[in-house]
Every structure is written in structure tokens, then in C-alpha cells.
Amino acid sequence: MATQELSSFMKLGNQGGTGTGKSTTAALLLLGLSIEYHGKAPVLVYDTEPGWHFIKPIFDIEGVNLIIERGRHFKGMLDALSRGRREGACGFAVDSITHPWGELLERFADKSGRVPFHKFNQIKPMWNDWTVEFLNAPFHCIANGRLSWEYIMQQAEDGKYEPIKGDTKMKAGGGESFGYEPHLTCELDSKQVRDGSGKLKGMEYVCLVLKDRSRALNGQEFTFKDIGAYKKGAYKQVLDAFRPHIEAIRLLAGVTMPKDNSAGIVPGGDAEFFHRQQQKTATLEDWYACMDMVLPGRTDEGKRQRLIVTAEITGVRSKTRFEAYDLSQLLQCVGVLQAFERRVKSEFPDGLAKIAESDLIALVSMAKEDFRSGPKEMTLLEARLKQSVDEVDEEEVVPQVPF
């Protein structure tokens, strides 16, 4: 076949137990794609088992360069995918993806070996970035993974609940199995072949197509015979089985999964609305912290004083109404409260336990003036004395009687 480039690339997830032919199936498929569609361009594998050095002679027979990267860690898998780009590979495989997933979990585990639930808020974005890279890579990608089961609780005849095996899934990606991410997902199994007398003749490998987004292979099942000693062209039994999917994706334009996210419109992003929301939250925290400093009492009198000061500064008594204020209003309220705090520390170092309500209100009024026009040197006591003198002077004024 000609070396015409495909418009889209195969993104395949193979899941199965040990010894079900995942590695050989992936290798023969990538080998065939290289030979018949990409002019024998190299293939790169991230081998975690390891096992692909047993497969390399097959590639050598066909004259295709197989590049093997060995490791079991998540970063190594990412680096291998990047190397595939640099090497001009036409195909990439990770075998098995279960190991990098397990290693990633280990990095976030606590001393008990368990991963705290909240750590998955960090693990999932890293894993999702890998998924996007896998889908966007400009070559065919295959991820082999171990098979696991979803367990469900079912009530037995005695009324007790017991776990039973449910659907299968790939053992990678946690609850959101990686097997759902590729465009083509297959489950592999193996079976013994015996002759009429019951004598073992060999092995066969069964491949069930669980999902094909091109719909070319949905629900189909293939049986591959053990290749034994490899002979040139033996890759065709696997390539031909998947060829309907390959031909279907040739008709599709390549699609790149964007990496854009909502960082600009979520808390922690740079969007103006949420930036102001953060400022508002911080300002409210300043208010309550300052209130605790200046009026820490939790007695009935202390609570009454907090209500008086709050009402005098904010104009409302309801906490809900106060917290609904916009940022500029809250900043003014905090500014007055901080001016009030400075006056209390200066004039009432022993606290406000015995202050009269009228003096408390007067102190807030002076704090408002301090906030508007800057701190004044006159204390509350001096202000009260001046007010008393002014009132006496008014009383002593004798009205003039005209002659």
C-alpha cells in the first residue's frame, strides 16, 4: 500500500489480563501501520514490563526501527511520548499504562500508602493533561492496560450484601478508566486450542471491540492465531482485522483537543469578577479579625457592644445584609473599624468593658471622622469635657434687655 499519510490517527486502548496478547497485538498493529501507511517510519514504545525486547526481532525482520524506552514512572511516559515526536515516529505504545498510573498514585500517598481523597484534585489534572497529549500526538497511539472490575453490592438470599464483579475496565485513571478515553477500545483474552483427542495444540487470542467511535468495528470479535516463529508479513492478520477502522479514520480530518481551561473565570483565575470576589472575601476576613481584636468579649454585654459598633459603622444589623455590600462599601467599613481600633488601644488600653453606650457611639463617630479626614489629637475624654464646657457656657449666657 502507498505511504499516504492518514488524516486522523488511531488512538487505541487495549485492556486484558496477563498473557492475553496485548503486547503482541499492539506490536503487530503498529508494525503493519508503519509498513503499509508510513513508509517504515520508526515506532516507539514505553515498556514498563519489560517485554518488548522479545518483540524487537520482528521489527528487525521487517526493517522497521523499534525504539524502546524503559521505565515505570509517569514522567517517563510523558517524556517517551515527546521523544516520539522528535524521532518522527509513526506509532507509539505504552505497555502497560497501569504501572505509570500506580507510580503517580505512590507519589501522592501518605505514610500508610493510601492516597488521601483530596489529593485527587491534584492527580486528576496531571492525568488529564497526559490524556490530551495522547489524543493530540501526531501519530498512532496504543495504551495497553491491565484489566480490573467494577464491584457492586448485591443483596444475597440471607439479606446480607456482598460484593460481586460488575463491568470490566482498564486499571488506570481511577474511577474514570483510561479505557474510555481512546477512540477505539478493545478487551483481549486468550484460550487454549485442543485437537479432537484433547491434546493441546496451541493458543488463540480473542479481541473484542468494546467501542469504536468510527462505528466500523463496534461489537466485533477477532481471533488471532499464535504467530510462533515470525515470518515476514505475519502482521497482516492483525492489521487486516483493524483495517476497517483505519480506512474509516482516513476519511476524517484530524482533530486537536484544545488545552484551554476555565482558569480565567474560576476562583484563582485572573478574571476581574472573581478577583473582586477574592478581595471581598479578604476584606470580610479583615473585618471579623479586627472586630475580634477590639471587642473580643463573648458575654451578653460584649455581644451588645459588637452589635452597636456594627450598626453605627455599617448602618445595618443583619450579617447577611452587611456581607452583601459591594467591595467599596466593605473597604470603607473596615477603614472606620480600624480607626476605631486605634482609638480604643490608645484611649482604653484596659478594654471597653465599662464604657457607656453613648461614649461607645461617640467613639465610633470620632473614628469615622478620623477615617475621612485623618487622625485627630483630641481624645474622647477631651471631647466630652469640651462638650460639657460648651453646654455650661450656653446656660450662663444672660439675655440682654433693651432699655
Buried (B, 14 or more C-beta within 10 A) or exposed (E): EEEEEBEBBBBBBBBBBEEBBBBBBBBBBBBBBBBBBBEBBBBBBBBBBEBBEEBBEBBEBBEBBBBBBBBBBBEBBBBBBEBBBEBEBBBBBBBBBBBBBBBBBEBBEEEEEEBEEEBBEEBEEBBBEBBBBBBBBBBBBBBBBBBBEEEEEEEEEEEEEEEEEEEBBBBBBBEBBBBBBBBBBBBBBBEEEEEEEEEEEEBBBBBBBBBBBBEBBEEBEBEBEEBEEBEEEBBEBBBEBBBBBBEBBBEEEEEEEEEEEEEEEEEEBEBEEBEEEEEBBEBBEBBEEBBEEBBEBEEEEBEEBBEBBBBBBBEBEEEEEBEEBEBEBBBBBBBBBBBBBBBBEEBBEEBBEEBEEEBBEBBBBBBBBBBEEEBEEEBBEEBEEEEEEEEEEEEEEEEEEEE
